[in-house]
């Protein structure tokens, strides 16, 4: 399966995944008490052609990092320091 990914250049978190290649003009993500606003112009673009991880979909993609041509879940057990470095 092939997906076009929009990735936050600072945290490497996946902002949006489009399997049809069409991306929205704006993406708002609410994470806890924080809101993030992205556009395709503010994101890194990547084409991912591997199998998508379990639980990965456009509504849950913020819970994944894109690193080295891999999509990895952000583990709830990741250290707070690691999460702070990514945020």
Secondary structure as the mmCIF struct_conf table of DSSP 4:
data_model
#
loop_
_struct_conf.conf_type_id
_struct_conf.id
_struct_conf.beg_label_comp_id
_struct_conf.beg_label_asym_id
_struct_conf.beg_label_seq_id
_struct_conf.end_label_comp_id
_struct_conf.end_label_asym_id
_struct_conf.end_label_seq_id
STRN STRN1 UNK A 3 UNK A 8
TURN_TY1_P TURN_TY1_P1 UNK A 9 UNK A 11
STRN STRN2 UNK A 13 UNK A 13
STRN STRN3 UNK A 14 UNK A 18
BEND BEND1 UNK A 19 UNK A 21
BEND BEND2 UNK A 25 UNK A 25
STRN STRN4 UNK A 27 UNK A 31
TURN_TY1_P TURN_TY1_P2 UNK A 32 UNK A 33
STRN STRN5 UNK A 34 UNK A 38
HELX_RH_3T_P HELX_RH_3T_P1 UNK A 40 UNK A 42
STRN STRN6 UNK A 43 UNK A 48
BEND BEND3 UNK A 50 UNK A 50
HELX_LH_PP_P HELX_LH_PP_P1 UNK A 51 UNK A 53
TURN_TY1_P TURN_TY1_P3 UNK A 54 UNK A 55
BEND BEND4 UNK A 57 UNK A 57
TURN_TY1_P TURN_TY1_P4 UNK A 58 UNK A 60
HELX_RH_3T_P HELX_RH_3T_P2 UNK A 61 UNK A 63
STRN STRN7 UNK A 64 UNK A 67
TURN_TY1_P TURN_TY1_P5 UNK A 68 UNK A 69
STRN STRN8 UNK A 70 UNK A 73
TURN_TY1_P TURN_TY1_P6 UNK A 76 UNK A 77
BEND BEND5 UNK A 78 UNK A 78
HELX_RH_AL_P HELX_RH_AL_P1 UNK A 80 UNK A 86
#
